[in-house]
Amino acid sequence: MKTAISIPDDVFARVESFAHRRKMTRSSLFTVAVDEYLLHHRNDDVTRRLNEVYASEDSSLDPVFARLQSLSLPKEDW
Protein backbone atom coordinates (compact mmCIF):
# COMPACT_ATOMS: atom_id res chain seq x y z
CA MET A 1 0.00 0.00 0.00
CA LYS A 2 1.27 3.44 -0.82
CA THR A 3 0.88 6.28 1.63
CA ALA A 4 2.25 9.77 2.15
CA ILE A 5 3.59 10.97 5.48
CA SER A 6 5.15 14.20 6.68
CA ILE A 7 8.32 14.03 8.75
CA PRO A 8 10.82 16.70 9.82
CA ASP A 9 13.70 17.34 7.41
CA ASP A 10 16.35 16.28 9.93
CA VAL A 11 14.62 12.93 10.52
CA PHE A 12 14.31 12.39 6.77
CA ALA A 13 18.05 13.06 6.33
CA ARG A 14 18.90 10.53 9.03
CA VAL A 15 16.54 7.99 7.43
CA GLU A 16 18.16 8.50 4.04
CA SER A 17 21.65 8.07 5.48
CA PHE A 18 20.75 5.01 7.54
CA ALA A 19 18.88 3.31 4.70
CA HIS A 20 21.79 3.96 2.33
CA ARG A 21 24.34 2.49 4.78
CA ARG A 22 22.13 -0.59 5.29
CA LYS A 23 21.42 -0.92 1.56
CA MET A 24 17.67 -0.70 2.21
CA THR A 25 14.94 1.31 0.62
CA ARG A 26 13.24 4.00 2.70
CA SER A 27 10.02 1.99 2.42
CA SER A 28 11.74 -1.08 3.88
CA LEU A 29 13.25 0.95 6.69
CA PHE A 30 9.92 2.56 7.60
CA THR A 31 8.19 -0.83 7.47
CA VAL A 32 10.76 -2.42 9.78
CA ALA A 33 10.72 0.58 12.13
CA VAL A 34 6.93 0.69 12.46
CA ASP A 35 6.74 -3.08 12.88
CA GLU A 36 9.33 -2.98 15.69
CA TYR A 37 7.51 -0.06 17.35
CA LEU A 38 4.19 -1.92 17.26
CA LEU A 39 5.83 -5.07 18.62
CA HIS A 40 7.40 -3.07 21.46
CA HIS A 41 4.03 -1.55 22.41
CA ARG A 42 1.80 -4.60 21.88
CA ASN A 43 1.13 -5.05 25.60
CA ASP A 44 0.38 -1.41 26.43
CA ASP A 45 -3.38 -2.00 26.44
CA VAL A 46 -3.03 -5.06 28.68
CA THR A 47 -0.97 -3.07 31.18
CA ARG A 48 -3.47 -0.20 31.12
CA ARG A 49 -6.37 -2.58 31.77
CA LEU A 50 -4.55 -4.39 34.58
CA ASN A 51 -3.77 -1.03 36.18
CA GLU A 52 -7.47 -0.16 36.01
CA VAL A 53 -8.45 -3.44 37.69
CA TYR A 54 -5.86 -3.19 40.46
CA ALA A 55 -6.72 0.45 41.14
CA SER A 56 -9.93 -0.80 42.77
CA GLU A 57 -9.04 -4.40 43.73
CA ASP A 58 -6.76 -5.58 46.50
CA SER A 59 -3.77 -7.37 45.03
CA SER A 60 -2.09 -8.36 48.29
CA LEU A 61 -1.38 -12.00 49.00
CA ASP A 62 -3.81 -13.78 51.32
CA PRO A 63 -2.14 -14.03 54.79
CA VAL A 64 -2.48 -17.83 54.86
CA PHE A 65 -0.73 -18.14 51.50
CA ALA A 66 1.91 -15.62 52.55
CA ARG A 67 2.70 -17.73 55.63
CA LEU A 68 2.80 -20.97 53.62
CA GLN A 69 5.07 -19.30 51.10
CA SER A 70 7.49 -18.16 53.80
CA LEU A 71 7.50 -21.67 55.33
CA SER A 72 8.43 -23.18 51.98
CA LEU A 73 11.63 -21.17 51.75
CA PRO A 74 14.83 -22.82 53.01
CA LYS A 75 16.36 -21.42 56.20
CA GLU A 76 19.50 -19.37 55.64
CA ASP A 77 22.04 -18.05 58.12
CA TRP A 78 22.96 -14.44 57.56
N, CA, C and O atoms as a Maestro MAE file, in Angstrom:
{
 s_m_m2io_version
 :::
 2.0.0
}

f_m_ct {
 s_m_title
 :::
 protein
 m_atom[312] {
  # First column is atom index #
  i_m_mmod_type
  r_m_x_coord
  r_m_y_coord
  r_m_z_coord
  i_m_residue_number
  s_m_chain_name
  s_m_pdb_residue_name
  s_m_pdb_atom_name
  i_m_atomic_number
  :::
  1 25 0.843 -1.167 0.000 1 A "MET " " N  " 7
  2 3 0.000 0.000 0.000 1 A "MET " " CA " 6
  3 2 0.890 1.232 0.000 1 A "MET " " C  " 6
  4 15 1.883 1.289 0.725 1 A "MET " " O  " 8
  5 25 0.544 2.187 -0.789 2 A "LYS " " N  " 7
  6 3 1.269 3.442 -0.818 2 A "LYS " " CA " 6
  7 2 0.597 4.423 0.103 2 A "LYS " " C  " 6
  8 15 -0.628 4.452 0.216 2 A "LYS " " O  " 8
  9 25 1.413 5.237 0.768 3 A "THR " " N  " 7
  10 3 0.883 6.282 1.634 3 A "THR " " CA " 6
  11 2 1.854 7.453 1.635 3 A "THR " " C  " 6
  12 15 3.018 7.300 1.266 3 A "THR " " O  " 8
  13 25 1.393 8.583 2.037 4 A "ALA " " N  " 7
  14 3 2.252 9.766 2.154 4 A "ALA " " CA " 6
  15 2 2.268 10.185 3.617 4 A "ALA " " C  " 6
  16 15 1.231 10.227 4.279 4 A "ALA " " O  " 8
  17 25 3.461 10.493 4.108 5 A "ILE " " N  " 7
  18 3 3.593 10.968 5.483 5 A "ILE " " CA " 6
  19 2 4.466 12.221 5.477 5 A "ILE " " C  " 6
  20 15 5.250 12.445 4.556 5 A "ILE " " O  " 8
  21 25 4.314 13.019 6.512 6 A "SER " " N  " 7
  22 3 5.153 14.199 6.680 6 A "SER " " CA " 6
  23 2 6.068 13.960 7.871 6 A "SER " " C  " 6
  24 15 5.611 13.595 8.954 6 A "SER " " O  " 8
  25 25 7.357 14.167 7.665 7 A "ILE " " N  " 7
  26 3 8.322 14.032 8.752 7 A "ILE " " CA " 6
  27 2 9.277 15.223 8.688 7 A "ILE " " C  " 6
  28 15 9.468 15.803 7.620 7 A "ILE " " O  " 8
  29 25 9.871 15.588 9.808 8 A "PRO " " N  " 7
  30 3 10.822 16.701 9.820 8 A "PRO " " CA " 6
  31 2 12.022 16.418 8.911 8 A "PRO " " C  " 6
  32 15 12.431 15.270 8.742 8 A "PRO " " O  " 8
  33 25 12.570 17.471 8.337 9 A "ASP " " N  " 7
  34 3 13.705 17.336 7.412 9 A "ASP " " CA " 6
  35 2 14.890 16.619 8.041 9 A "ASP " " C  " 6
  36 15 15.531 15.795 7.387 9 A "ASP " " O  " 8
  37 25 15.191 16.918 9.299 10 A "ASP " " N  " 7
  38 3 16.354 16.284 9.929 10 A "ASP " " CA " 6
  39 2 16.144 14.782 10.098 10 A "ASP " " C  " 6
  40 15 17.091 14.008 9.956 10 A "ASP " " O  " 8
  41 25 14.927 14.364 10.396 11 A "VAL " " N  " 7
  42 3 14.622 12.933 10.516 11 A "VAL " " CA " 6
  43 2 14.747 12.278 9.144 11 A "VAL " " C  " 6
  44 15 15.313 11.192 9.020 11 A "VAL " " O  " 8
  45 25 14.220 12.936 8.118 12 A "PHE " " N  " 7
  46 3 14.312 12.394 6.767 12 A "PHE " " CA " 6
  47 2 15.778 12.201 6.364 12 A "PHE " " C  " 6
  48 15 16.129 11.175 5.780 12 A "PHE " " O  " 8
  49 25 16.625 13.173 6.671 13 A "ALA " " N  " 7
  50 3 18.049 13.064 6.333 13 A "ALA " " CA " 6
  51 2 18.687 11.876 7.040 13 A "ALA " " C  " 6
  52 15 19.483 11.152 6.441 13 A "ALA " " O  " 8
  53 25 18.346 11.671 8.301 14 A "ARG " " N  " 7
  54 3 18.903 10.525 9.029 14 A "ARG " " CA " 6
  55 2 18.393 9.208 8.462 14 A "ARG " " C  " 6
  56 15 19.138 8.232 8.385 14 A "ARG " " O  " 8
  57 25 17.117 9.178 8.064 15 A "VAL " " N  " 7
  58 3 16.544 7.985 7.435 15 A "VAL " " CA " 6
  59 2 17.280 7.669 6.137 15 A "VAL " " C  " 6
  60 15 17.669 6.527 5.893 15 A "VAL " " O  " 8
  61 25 17.463 8.683 5.319 16 A "GLU " " N  " 7
  62 3 18.164 8.499 4.042 16 A "GLU " " CA " 6
  63 2 19.558 7.924 4.266 16 A "GLU " " C  " 6
  64 15 19.959 6.967 3.603 16 A "GLU " " O  " 8
  65 25 20.288 8.514 5.204 17 A "SER " " N  " 7
  66 3 21.652 8.074 5.484 17 A "SER " " CA " 6
  67 2 21.682 6.640 6.006 17 A "SER " " C  " 6
  68 15 22.485 5.821 5.558 17 A "SER " " O  " 8
  69 25 20.798 6.350 6.956 18 A "PHE " " N  " 7
  70 3 20.751 5.010 7.540 18 A "PHE " " CA " 6
  71 2 20.374 3.975 6.497 18 A "PHE " " C  " 6
  72 15 21.020 2.933 6.387 18 A "PHE " " O  " 8
  73 25 19.337 4.257 5.737 19 A "ALA " " N  " 7
  74 3 18.883 3.314 4.704 19 A "ALA " " CA " 6
  75 2 19.987 3.067 3.685 19 A "ALA " " C  " 6
  76 15 20.190 1.933 3.253 19 A "ALA " " O  " 8
  77 25 20.696 4.111 3.302 20 A "HIS " " N  " 7
  78 3 21.790 3.960 2.327 20 A "HIS " " CA " 6
  79 2 22.889 3.056 2.896 20 A "HIS " " C  " 6
  80 15 23.373 2.157 2.209 20 A "HIS " " O  " 8
  81 25 23.281 3.300 4.159 21 A "ARG " " N  " 7
  82 3 24.341 2.487 4.777 21 A "ARG " " CA " 6
  83 2 23.914 1.024 4.893 21 A "ARG " " C  " 6
  84 15 24.747 0.127 4.760 21 A "ARG " " O  " 8
  85 25 22.638 0.778 5.138 22 A "ARG " " N  " 7
  86 3 22.133 -0.590 5.285 22 A "ARG " " CA " 6
  87 2 21.695 -1.216 3.966 22 A "ARG " " C  " 6
  88 15 21.249 -2.363 3.923 22 A "ARG " " O  " 8
  89 25 21.830 -0.442 2.893 23 A "LYS " " N  " 7
  90 3 21.417 -0.922 1.564 23 A "LYS " " CA " 6
  91 2 19.937 -1.340 1.569 23 A "LYS " " C  " 6
  92 15 19.573 -2.405 1.072 23 A "LYS " " O  " 8
  93 25 19.109 -0.475 2.139 24 A "MET " " N  " 7
  94 3 17.667 -0.697 2.206 24 A "MET " " CA " 6
  95 2 16.969 0.462 1.517 24 A "MET " " C  " 6
  96 15 17.529 1.548 1.367 24 A "MET " " O  " 8
  97 25 15.759 0.212 1.112 25 A "THR " " N  " 7
  98 3 14.940 1.314 0.623 25 A "THR " " CA " 6
  99 2 14.339 2.036 1.836 25 A "THR " " C  " 6
  100 15 14.257 1.475 2.929 25 A "THR " " O  " 8
  101 25 13.926 3.281 1.624 26 A "ARG " " N  " 7
  102 3 13.239 3.996 2.695 26 A "ARG " " CA " 6
  103 2 11.976 3.243 3.106 26 A "ARG " " C  " 6
  104 15 11.666 3.133 4.292 26 A "ARG " " O  " 8
  105 25 11.254 2.728 2.115 27 A "SER " " N  " 7
  106 3 10.021 1.985 2.424 27 A "SER " " CA " 6
  107 2 10.310 0.795 3.328 27 A "SER " " C  " 6
  108 15 9.571 0.541 4.279 27 A "SER " " O  " 8
  109 25 11.371 0.073 3.037 28 A "SER " " N  " 7
  110 3 11.738 -1.077 3.877 28 A "SER " " CA " 6
  111 2 12.087 -0.633 5.283 28 A "SER " " C  " 6
  112 15 11.677 -1.256 6.263 28 A "SER " " O  " 8
  113 25 12.845 0.446 5.375 29 A "LEU " " N  " 7
  114 3 13.245 0.946 6.691 29 A "LEU " " CA " 6
  115 2 12.021 1.383 7.503 29 A "LEU " " C  " 6
  116 15 11.898 1.036 8.678 29 A "LEU " " O  " 8
  117 25 11.120 2.138 6.879 30 A "PHE " " N  " 7
  118 3 9.922 2.565 7.601 30 A "PHE " " CA " 6
  119 2 9.063 1.366 8.000 30 A "PHE " " C  " 6
  120 15 8.484 1.357 9.087 30 A "PHE " " O  " 8
  121 25 8.975 0.371 7.146 31 A "THR " " N  " 7
  122 3 8.195 -0.829 7.467 31 A "THR " " CA " 6
  123 2 8.779 -1.544 8.670 31 A "THR " " C  " 6
  124 15 8.049 -1.911 9.591 31 A "THR " " O  " 8
  125 25 10.094 -1.745 8.670 32 A "VAL " " N  " 7
  126 3 10.758 -2.420 9.783 32 A "VAL " " CA " 6
  127 2 10.606 -1.595 11.063 32 A "VAL " " C  " 6
  128 15 10.323 -2.144 12.128 32 A "VAL " " O  " 8
  129 25 10.793 -0.288 10.959 33 A "ALA " " N  " 7
  130 3 10.721 0.582 12.133 33 A "ALA " " CA " 6
  131 2 9.323 0.567 12.753 33 A "ALA " " C  " 6
  132 15 9.186 0.440 13.970 33 A "ALA " " O  " 8
  133 25 8.305 0.692 11.939 34 A "VAL " " N  " 7
  134 3 6.934 0.694 12.458 34 A "VAL " " CA " 6
  135 2 6.589 -0.674 13.038 34 A "VAL " " C  " 6
  136 15 5.941 -0.757 14.081 34 A "VAL " " O  " 8
  137 25 7.010 -1.734 12.381 35 A "ASP " " N  " 7
  138 3 6.738 -3.082 12.876 35 A "ASP " " CA " 6
  139 2 7.388 -3.287 14.244 35 A "ASP " " C  " 6
  140 15 6.756 -3.830 15.151 35 A "ASP " " O  " 8
  141 25 8.644 -2.858 14.403 36 A "GLU " " N  " 7
  142 3 9.325 -2.984 15.691 36 A "GLU " " CA " 6
  143 2 8.644 -2.134 16.761 36 A "GLU " " C  " 6
  144 15 8.517 -2.572 17.904 36 A "GLU " " O  " 8
  145 25 8.206 -0.929 16.410 37 A "TYR " " N  " 7
  146 3 7.510 -0.063 17.349 37 A "TYR " " CA " 6
  147 2 6.216 -0.720 17.832 37 A "TYR " " C  " 6
  148 15 5.928 -0.734 19.029 37 A "TYR " " O  " 8
  149 25 5.449 -1.259 16.902 38 A "LEU " " N  " 7
  150 3 4.192 -1.918 17.262 38 A "LEU " " CA " 6
  151 2 4.444 -3.141 18.134 38 A "LEU " " C  " 6
  152 15 3.704 -3.387 19.087 38 A "LEU " " O  " 8
  153 25 5.478 -3.906 17.818 39 A "LEU " " N  " 7
  154 3 5.829 -5.074 18.622 39 A "LEU " " CA " 6
  155 2 6.199 -4.653 20.038 39 A "LEU " " C  " 6
  156 15 5.796 -5.293 21.010 39 A "LEU " " O  " 8
  157 25 6.967 -3.577 20.148 40 A "HIS " " N  " 7
  158 3 7.403 -3.074 21.456 40 A "HIS " " CA " 6
  159 2 6.215 -2.616 22.307 40 A "HIS " " C  " 6
  160 15 6.259 -2.736 23.531 40 A "HIS " " O  " 8
  161 25 5.170 -2.101 21.689 41 A "HIS " " N  " 7
  162 3 4.027 -1.545 22.413 41 A "HIS " " CA " 6
  163 2 2.795 -2.451 22.412 41 A "HIS " " C  " 6
  164 15 1.704 -2.004 22.767 41 A "HIS " " O  " 8
  165 25 2.953 -3.715 22.018 42 A "ARG " " N  " 7
  166 3 1.800 -4.602 21.878 42 A "ARG " " CA " 6
  167 2 1.078 -4.864 23.189 42 A "ARG " " C  " 6
  168 15 -0.113 -5.174 23.178 42 A "ARG " " O  " 8
  169 25 1.764 -4.747 24.314 43 A "ASN " " N  " 7
  170 3 1.130 -5.048 25.600 43 A "ASN " " CA " 6
  171 2 0.657 -3.810 26.344 43 A "ASN " " C  " 6
  172 15 0.181 -3.921 27.474 43 A "ASN " " O  " 8
  173 25 0.773 -2.649 25.749 44 A "ASP " " N  " 7
  174 3 0.378 -1.413 26.434 44 A "ASP " " CA " 6
  175 2 -1.067 -1.462 26.899 44 A "ASP " " C  " 6
  176 15 -1.365 -1.042 28.017 44 A "ASP " " O  " 8
  177 25 -1.961 -1.960 26.075 45 A "ASP " " N  " 7
  178 3 -3.375 -1.996 26.442 45 A "ASP " " CA " 6
  179 2 -3.614 -2.974 27.591 45 A "ASP " " C  " 6
  180 15 -4.445 -2.720 28.463 45 A "ASP " " O  " 8
  181 25 -2.894 -4.077 27.591 46 A "VAL " " N  " 7
  182 3 -3.032 -5.056 28.678 46 A "VAL " " CA " 6
  183 2 -2.596 -4.418 29.991 46 A "VAL " " C  " 6
  184 15 -3.280 -4.548 31.005 46 A "VAL " " O  " 8
  185 25 -1.465 -3.732 29.972 47 A "THR " " N  " 7
  186 3 -0.968 -3.071 31.178 47 A "THR " " CA " 6
  187 2 -1.955 -2.019 31.664 47 A "THR " " C  " 6
  188 15 -2.220 -1.924 32.862 47 A "THR " " O  " 8
  189 25 -2.496 -1.238 30.755 48 A "ARG " " N  " 7
  190 3 -3.466 -0.201 31.123 48 A "ARG " " CA " 6
  191 2 -4.688 -0.836 31.794 48 A "ARG " " C  " 6
  192 15 -5.171 -0.344 32.814 48 A "ARG " " O  " 8
  193 25 -5.180 -1.928 31.214 49 A "ARG " " N  " 7
  194 3 -6.370 -2.577 31.772 49 A "ARG " " CA " 6
  195 2 -6.086 -3.221 33.129 49 A "ARG " " C  " 6
  196 15 -6.924 -3.171 34.028 49 A "ARG " " O  " 8
  197 25 -4.911 -3.823 33.276 50 A "LEU " " N  " 7
  198 3 -4.548 -4.390 34.585 50 A "LEU " " CA " 6
  199 2 -4.431 -3.289 35.632 50 A "LEU " " C  " 6
  200 15 -4.854 -3.470 36.774 50 A "LEU " " O  " 8
  201 25 -3.864 -2.163 35.255 51 A "ASN " " N  " 7
  202 3 -3.768 -1.033 36.185 51 A "ASN " " CA " 6
  203 2 -5.151 -0.555 36.606 51 A "ASN " " C  " 6
  204 15 -5.358 -0.188 37.763 51 A "ASN " " O  " 8
  205 25 -6.093 -0.557 35.678 52 A "GLU " " N  " 7
  206 3 -7.466 -0.162 36.010 52 A "GLU " " CA " 6
  207 2 -8.085 -1.128 37.013 52 A "GLU " " C  " 6
  208 15 -8.729 -0.705 37.973 52 A "GLU " " O  " 8
  209 25 -7.889 -2.423 36.791 53 A "VAL " " N  " 7
  210 3 -8.451 -3.437 37.690 53 A "VAL " " CA " 6
  211 2 -7.846 -3.297 39.087 53 A "VAL " " C  " 6
  212 15 -8.571 -3.268 40.081 53 A "VAL " " O  " 8
  213 25 -6.518 -3.211 39.160 54 A "TYR " " N  " 7
  214 3 -5.859 -3.189 40.460 54 A "TYR " " CA " 6
  215 2 -5.917 -1.831 41.145 54 A "TYR " " C  " 6
  216 15 -5.454 -1.693 42.277 54 A "TYR " " O  " 8
  217 25 -6.475 -0.834 40.482 55 A "ALA " " N  " 7
  218 3 -6.718 0.448 41.145 55 A "ALA " " CA " 6
  219 2 -7.868 0.313 42.138 55 A "ALA " " C  " 6
  220 15 -7.938 1.056 43.116 55 A "ALA " " O  " 8
  221 25 -8.768 -0.633 41.887 56 A "SER " " N  " 7
  222 3 -9.929 -0.803 42.767 56 A "SER " " CA " 6
  223 2 -9.970 -2.167 43.454 56 A "SER " " C  " 6
  224 15 -10.840 -2.397 44.294 56 A "SER " " O  " 8
  225 25 -9.070 -3.058 43.127 57 A "GLU " " N  " 7
  226 3 -9.041 -4.400 43.726 57 A "GLU " " CA " 6
  227 2 -7.780 -4.566 44.564 57 A "GLU " " C  " 6
  228 15 -6.718 -4.047 44.219 57 A "GLU " " O  " 8
  229 25 -7.910 -5.290 45.660 58 A "ASP " " N  " 7
  230 3 -6.761 -5.584 46.504 58 A "ASP " " CA " 6
  231 2 -5.916 -6.669 45.837 58 A "ASP " " C  " 6
  232 15 -6.426 -7.730 45.477 58 A "ASP " " O  " 8
  233 25 -4.643 -6.398 45.679 59 A "SER " " N  " 7
  234 3 -3.772 -7.374 45.028 59 A "SER " " CA " 6
  235 2 -2.780 -8.006 46.018 59 A "SER " " C  " 6
  236 15 -1.837 -8.684 45.610 59 A "SER " " O  " 8
  237 25 -3.000 -7.781 47.306 60 A "SER " " N  " 7
  238 3 -2.089 -8.359 48.293 60 A "SER " " CA " 6
  239 2 -2.344 -9.861 48.425 60 A "SER " " C  " 6
  240 15 -3.439 -10.356 48.157 60 A "SER " " O  " 8
  241 25 -1.309 -10.554 48.839 61 A "LEU " " N  " 7
  242 3 -1.383 -11.998 48.999 61 A "LEU " " CA " 6
  243 2 -2.174 -12.332 50.264 61 A "LEU " " C  " 6
  244 15 -1.989 -11.697 51.302 61 A "LEU " " O  " 8
  245 25 -3.043 -13.317 50.174 62 A "ASP " " N  " 7
  246 3 -3.807 -13.780 51.319 62 A "ASP " " CA " 6
  247 2 -2.821 -14.152 52.433 62 A "ASP " " C  " 6
  248 15 -1.817 -14.807 52.155 62 A "ASP " " O  " 8
  249 25 -3.081 -13.751 53.690 63 A "PRO " " N  " 7
  250 3 -2.144 -14.026 54.789 63 A "PRO " " CA " 6
  251 2 -1.800 -15.512 54.962 63 A "PRO " " C  " 6
  252 15 -0.661 -15.842 55.292 63 A "PRO " " O  " 8
  253 25 -2.748 -16.392 54.748 64 A "VAL " " N  " 7
  254 3 -2.481 -17.833 54.859 64 A "VAL " " CA " 6
  255 2 -1.467 -18.255 53.796 64 A "VAL " " C  " 6
  256 15 -0.515 -18.978 54.090 64 A "VAL " " O  " 8
  257 25 -1.674 -17.804 52.573 65 A "PHE " " N  " 7
  258 3 -0.732 -18.142 51.496 65 A "PHE " " CA " 6
  259 2 0.632 -17.496 51.732 65 A "PHE " " C  " 6
  260 15 1.662 -18.098 51.431 65 A "PHE " " O  " 8
  261 25 0.644 -16.294 52.259 66 A "ALA " " N  " 7
  262 3 1.911 -15.622 52.548 66 A "ALA " " CA " 6
  263 2 2.709 -16.424 53.570 66 A "ALA " " C  " 6
  264 15 3.921 -16.585 53.430 66 A "ALA " " O  " 8
  265 25 2.027 -16.926 54.598 67 A "ARG " " N  " 7
  266 3 2.701 -17.731 55.629 67 A "ARG " " CA " 6
  267 2 3.202 -19.048 55.032 67 A "ARG " " C  " 6
  268 15 4.341 -19.444 55.279 67 A "ARG " " O  " 8
  269 25 2.375 -19.714 54.264 68 A "LEU " " N  " 7
  270 3 2.796 -20.966 53.624 68 A "LEU " " CA " 6
  271 2 3.993 -20.727 52.698 68 A "LEU " " C  " 6
  272 15 4.916 -21.540 52.636 68 A "LEU " " O  " 8
  273 25 3.962 -19.620 51.994 69 A "GLN " " N  " 7
  274 3 5.069 -19.299 51.101 69 A "GLN " " CA " 6
  275 2 6.363 -19.109 51.898 69 A "GLN " " C  " 6
  276 15 7.414 -19.614 51.505 69 A "GLN " " O  " 8
  277 25 6.288 -18.389 53.005 70 A "SER " " N  " 7
  278 3 7.495 -18.161 53.803 70 A "SER " " CA " 6
  279 2 8.005 -19.472 54.418 70 A "SER " " C  " 6
  280 15 9.213 -19.659 54.563 70 A "SER " " O  " 8
  281 25 7.089 -20.376 54.779 71 A "LEU " " N  " 7
  282 3 7.501 -21.672 55.332 71 A "LEU " " CA " 6
  283 2 8.165 -22.565 54.284 71 A "LEU " " C  " 6
  284 15 8.949 -23.450 54.627 71 A "LEU " " O  " 8
  285 25 7.858 -22.337 53.028 72 A "SER " " N  " 7
  286 3 8.428 -23.185 51.979 72 A "SER " " CA " 6
  287 2 9.859 -22.778 51.601 72 A "SER " " C  " 6
  288 15 10.550 -23.507 50.889 72 A "SER " " O  " 8
  289 25 10.289 -21.623 52.078 73 A "LEU " " N  " 7
  290 3 11.634 -21.172 51.754 73 A "LEU " " CA " 6
  291 2 12.649 -21.829 52.676 73 A "LEU " " C  " 6
  292 15 12.369 -22.013 53.860 73 A "LEU " " O  " 8
  293 25 13.830 -22.191 52.159 74 A "PRO " " N  " 7
  294 3 14.834 -22.818 53.014 74 A "PRO " " CA " 6
  295 2 15.387 -21.790 54.022 74 A "PRO " " C  " 6
  296 15 15.444 -20.592 53.744 74 A "PRO " " O  " 8
  297 25 15.783 -22.290 55.179 75 A "LYS " " N  " 7
  298 3 16.361 -21.415 56.195 75 A "LYS " " CA " 6
  299 2 17.792 -21.076 55.780 75 A "LYS " " C  " 6
  300 15 18.537 -21.930 55.298 75 A "LYS " " O  " 8
  301 25 18.154 -19.816 55.977 76 A "GLU " " N  " 7
  302 3 19.505 -19.366 55.640 76 A "GLU " " CA " 6
  303 2 20.074 -18.609 56.825 76 A "GLU " " C  " 6
  304 15 19.365 -17.857 57.494 76 A "GLU " " O  " 8
  305 25 21.352 -18.812 57.078 77 A "ASP " " N  " 7
  306 3 22.042 -18.048 58.119 77 A "ASP " " CA " 6
  307 2 22.648 -16.813 57.476 77 A "ASP " " C  " 6
  308 15 23.322 -16.889 56.449 77 A "ASP " " O  " 8
  309 25 22.397 -15.693 58.094 78 A "TRP " " N  " 7
  310 3 22.956 -14.443 57.563 78 A "TRP " " CA " 6
  311 2 24.103 -14.019 58.384 78 A "TRP " " C  " 6
  312 15 24.716 -12.988 58.105 78 A "TRP " " O  " 8
  :::
 }
 m_bond[311] {
  # First column is bond index #
  i_m_from
  i_m_to
  i_m_order
  :::
  1 1 2 1
  2 2 3 1
  3 3 4 2
  4 3 5 1
  5 5 6 1
  6 6 7 1
  7 7 8 2
  8 7 9 1
  9 9 10 1
  10 10 11 1
  11 11 12 2
  12 11 13 1
  13 13 14 1
  14 14 15 1
  15 15 16 2
  16 15 17 1
  17 17 18 1
  18 18 19 1
  19 19 20 2
  20 19 21 1
  21 21 22 1
  22 22 23 1
  23 23 24 2
  24 23 25 1
  25 25 26 1
  26 26 27 1
  27 27 28 2
  28 27 29 1
  29 29 30 1
  30 30 31 1
  31 31 32 2
  32 31 33 1
  33 33 34 1
  34 34 35 1
  35 35 36 2
  36 35 37 1
  37 37 38 1
  38 38 39 1
  39 39 40 2
  40 39 41 1
  41 41 42 1
  42 42 43 1
  43 43 44 2
  44 43 45 1
  45 45 46 1
  46 46 47 1
  47 47 48 2
  48 47 49 1
  49 49 50 1
  50 50 51 1
  51 51 52 2
  52 51 53 1
  53 53 54 1
  54 54 55 1
  55 55 56 2
  56 55 57 1
  57 57 58 1
  58 58 59 1
  59 59 60 2
  60 59 61 1
  61 61 62 1
  62 62 63 1
  63 63 64 2
  64 63 65 1
  65 65 66 1
  66 66 67 1
  67 67 68 2
  68 67 69 1
  69 69 70 1
  70 70 71 1
  71 71 72 2
  72 71 73 1
  73 73 74 1
  74 74 75 1
  75 75 76 2
  76 75 77 1
  77 77 78 1
  78 78 79 1
  79 79 80 2
  80 79 81 1
  81 81 82 1
  82 82 83 1
  83 83 84 2
  84 83 85 1
  85 85 86 1
  86 86 87 1
  87 87 88 2
  88 87 89 1
  89 89 90 1
  90 90 91 1
  91 91 92 2
  92 91 93 1
  93 93 94 1
  94 94 95 1
  95 95 96 2
  96 95 97 1
  97 97 98 1
  98 98 99 1
  99 99 100 2
  100 99 101 1
  101 101 102 1
  102 102 103 1
  103 103 104 2
  104 103 105 1
  105 105 106 1
  106 106 107 1
  107 107 108 2
  108 107 109 1
  109 109 110 1
  110 110 111 1
  111 111 112 2
  112 111 113 1
  113 113 114 1
  114 114 115 1
  115 115 116 2
  116 115 117 1
  117 117 118 1
  118 118 119 1
  119 119 120 2
  120 119 121 1
  121 121 122 1
  122 122 123 1
  123 123 124 2
  124 123 125 1
  125 125 126 1
  126 126 127 1
  127 127 128 2
  128 127 129 1
  129 129 130 1
  130 130 131 1
  131 131 132 2
  132 131 133 1
  133 133 134 1
  134 134 135 1
  135 135 136 2
  136 135 137 1
  137 137 138 1
  138 138 139 1
  139 139 140 2
  140 139 141 1
  141 141 142 1
  142 142 143 1
  143 143 144 2
  144 143 145 1
  145 145 146 1
  146 146 147 1
  147 147 148 2
  148 147 149 1
  149 149 150 1
  150 150 151 1
  151 151 152 2
  152 151 153 1
  153 153 154 1
  154 154 155 1
  155 155 156 2
  156 155 157 1
  157 157 158 1
  158 158 159 1
  159 159 160 2
  160 159 161 1
  161 161 162 1
  162 162 163 1
  163 163 164 2
  164 163 165 1
  165 165 166 1
  166 166 167 1
  167 167 168 2
  168 167 169 1
  169 169 170 1
  170 170 171 1
  171 171 172 2
  172 171 173 1
  173 173 174 1
  174 174 175 1
  175 175 176 2
  176 175 177 1
  177 177 178 1
  178 178 179 1
  179 179 180 2
  180 179 181 1
  181 181 182 1
  182 182 183 1
  183 183 184 2
  184 183 185 1
  185 185 186 1
  186 186 187 1
  187 187 188 2
  188 187 189 1
  189 189 190 1
  190 190 191 1
  191 191 192 2
  192 191 193 1
  193 193 194 1
  194 194 195 1
  195 195 196 2
  196 195 197 1
  197 197 198 1
  198 198 199 1
  199 199 200 2
  200 199 201 1
  201 201 202 1
  202 202 203 1
  203 203 204 2
  204 203 205 1
  205 205 206 1
  206 206 207 1
  207 207 208 2
  208 207 209 1
  209 209 210 1
  210 210 211 1
  211 211 212 2
  212 211 213 1
  213 213 214 1
  214 214 215 1
  215 215 216 2
  216 215 217 1
  217 217 218 1
  218 218 219 1
  219 219 220 2
  220 219 221 1
  221 221 222 1
  222 222 223 1
  223 223 224 2
  224 223 225 1
  225 225 226 1
  226 226 227 1
  227 227 228 2
  228 227 229 1
  229 229 230 1
  230 230 231 1
  231 231 232 2
  232 231 233 1
  233 233 234 1
  234 234 235 1
  235 235 236 2
  236 235 237 1
  237 237 238 1
  238 238 239 1
  239 239 240 2
  240 239 241 1
  241 241 242 1
  242 242 243 1
  243 243 244 2
  244 243 245 1
  245 245 246 1
  246 246 247 1
  247 247 248 2
  248 247 249 1
  249 249 250 1
  250 250 251 1
  251 251 252 2
  252 251 253 1
  253 253 254 1
  254 254 255 1
  255 255 256 2
  256 255 257 1
  257 257 258 1
  258 258 259 1
  259 259 260 2
  260 259 261 1
  261 261 262 1
  262 262 263 1
  263 263 264 2
  264 263 265 1
  265 265 266 1
  266 266 267 1
  267 267 268 2
  268 267 269 1
  269 269 270 1
  270 270 271 1
  271 271 272 2
  272 271 273 1
  273 273 274 1
  274 274 275 1
  275 275 276 2
  276 275 277 1
  277 277 278 1
  278 278 279 1
  279 279 280 2
  280 279 281 1
  281 281 282 1
  282 282 283 1
  283 283 284 2
  284 283 285 1
  285 285 286 1
  286 286 287 1
  287 287 288 2
  288 287 289 1
  289 289 290 1
  290 290 291 1
  291 291 292 2
  292 291 293 1
  293 293 294 1
  294 294 295 1
  295 295 296 2
  296 295 297 1
  297 297 298 1
  298 298 299 1
  299 299 300 2
  300 299 301 1
  301 301 302 1
  302 302 303 1
  303 303 304 2
  304 303 305 1
  305 305 306 1
  306 306 307 1
  307 307 308 2
  308 307 309 1
  309 309 310 1
  310 310 311 1
  311 311 312 2
  :::
 }
}
